[in-house]
């Protein structure tokens, strides 16, 4: 993987194709991007998109270094970042011991109980779906225990078979109720948990449906009853990656029912690409964002998830209407990335956002080095 290659494939083919579309290859000037582009449909797509998962593999920064990088990102204030710091509940005491400045926290629940955050502001809590318990049941059990104002997200594997509605989603019997950071060794992203891809034609909301809640992109919508969902998009082995059809079905389900969701793992680069080491196609975060846009417009998200043509993806992103961008990002809250540099660099290379001052992005050079050297190790946030 190279810094100039948004596909992460190391191939110049897609980068050359990007040049041929006039989208720019690293300066952000190919499309005339400006600092105000975040107010347009294209810019809104990426505003508040990336959570800071620097504590998680493959970067796995020590707590002090992760917080130092986060402080630098806060100072830079790049709009692509949510400036939300993800931390396992089991390391909350360590976080508080090192913390010297205010942060917005996303708590990854890997403990039997929800710990008290003290004076740390917790915006969301993420937990794996326990066996035999629906997301709604998890919400009913945990919501009274959550820090004030925090929103719950329940991680479920994207599935490819018809299943009951959101409040009765079944679960794999092998899931662990307290291991929020690792998928169960015997579970698969293809477990039966969400509607199949055959339900894609039902993504357009009914005219009588209430409008989606308007929320700043990257901010978890507030809903005291229904939890958001979280989808893992990769892992250590090829079978840990949901197919485009499975992930598309999960997106369509959330759009149809107005369920906010997060994504994690495997989204190392903007564009879908083949990983020869694992023999699997890795999902791209740009594909993911545009697939949600397709779904909110009543179209099948699967073809967009499968796209590898860089120029076509850029053209699609530039053509997203403001209303579609807003509706899509009210549902896709954010995704966790162990690198806070790579997503920004990819979007700049594609000409989809303006170049930000170099000092505004995370400064630890080991962030990129560890990510590149550990391509087969997935972030677990």
Buried (B, 14 or more C-beta within 10 A) or exposed (E): BEEEBBBBBEEEEBBEBBBEBEBBBBEBBBBEBBEEBBEBBBBBBBBBBBBBBBBBBBBBBEBEBBBBBBBBBBEBEBBBBBBBBBBBBBBBEBBEEBBEEEBBBBBBBBBEEBBEBEEBBBBBBBBBBBBEBBBBBBBBEBBEBBBEEBBBBBBBBBBBBEBEEBBEBBBBEEBBBBBBBBBBEEBBBBBBBBBBBEBBEBBBBEEEEEEBEEBEBBBBBEBEEBBBBBBBBBBBBEEBBBBBBBBBBBBBBBBBBBBBBBBBBBBBBBBBBBBEEBEBBBBBBBBBBBBBBBBBBBBBBBEBBBBBBBBBBBEBBBEBEEEBBBBBBBBBBBBBBBBBBBBBBBBBBBBBBBBBEEEBBBBBEEBBEBBBEBBEBBBBB
